[in-house]
Amino acid sequence: MDLNLEELRGKIDKVDREIVDRLNERVRLAAEIGRLKHEADEPLYVPAREEEVFEKLLELSDGPLDEPPLRAIYREIISASIALEKKMIIGYLGPEATFTHQAAIKNFGSSLNYKPLHTIGEVFEEVERGDCDYGVVPIENSTEGAVFHSLDMLVETDLTVIAQIYLPIRHCLISQHELNDIESVLSKDQALGQCREWLRRNLAHAQLVPVASTSSAVERAKQDTKTAAIAGHLAAELHGLPVLVEDIQDKKENVTRFLVIGPKASARRENTNYKTSVVLSVKDKVGALQEALEPFSDRKLNLSKIESRPSRRKAWDYYFFVDVLGHHEDDLVSEALGELEENCPFVKCLGSYPVTET
């Protein structure tokens, strides 16, 4: 028999009571786990364990909820649990409402404390000093490539990479002026690059002005006349400016990868797929890079990325950043790293972390 509106609402109220009771029970259990972790000096945030939880949820769900909403809901449940256990502070490349801020919230949830910092270097420094528990920095974009300052800091720091975040980047043109009246466009240099062709076609007359962040670009656009900013919806909402045009990035599949950095690596877990990031330098001779990478190819290890960067030690000397699938404690990966250390002038493992694409 079909139920009427009030009967359906009554059933929802009953389900809500059950959900709240079960959520509180879950949080109490998580708090007890947190207490045991604290006694054992283990980190509260364990990315691999969280991935296990998400995978199990997907197996349990018969729909209609699919992966994105399930992840979003349980991200907030886990975030609230951690917040009750510890006042955790996440440093990120600010200011508020940047894409790095969005990536941090996507990874840690909205219940933790977030600290915007002016530069990538400051994010590393705050985590190293212990003023922030973890940091979030951009590392590469699918359109514009690597974020070199992050690469440089990874070489210099004692921190380790413990997680990665992929965030789809949807750029908007934001201004209080009409399109034809805009004389200058402000944004982060990478954002301007990601919208290069759209700007050429639609605002060829406008001056492109790089600024520190997408959010600060919107703040300036609010003050300056005949100025627009390129940023995301969150920045437009924060500063109260209208969005003139949405999705102006040249490539619709525009994604930025971010890294979570922390003082201590979390333990390796079984049944988790890992990626390991390594930086190395090679000898100054013909075929040196090919020779350096042979420990991976000889063991049929899959390299998902190779990026070169001047070492800044001397002219024409380079570091090579390599991502290999596997954990540095895996036998084959460990053997390959040991062989690298024997043959390369410089080798540093930057961290092993769960493979995620969402």
ABEGO torsion letter per residue (X at the ends): XBBBAAAAAAAAAAAAAAAAAAAAAAAAAAAAAAAAAAAAGBBABBAAAAAAAAAAAAAABAOABBAAAAAAAAAAAAAAAAAAABBBBBBBBOBBGBAAAAAAAAAAEAABBBBBBABAAAAAAAAAAGABABBBBBABBAAAEBBAAAAAAAAABABBBABBBBBBBBBBBBBABBAAABABBBBBAAAAAAAAAAAAAAAAABBBBBBABAAAAAAAAAABBGBBBBBBAAAAAAAGBBBABBGABABABBBBBBBBBBABBBBBBBGBBBBBBBBBBBBBBBGAAAAAAAAAAAAGBBBABBBBBBAGABBGBBBBBBBBBEBAABAAAAAAAAAAAAABABBBBAEBBBBBAX
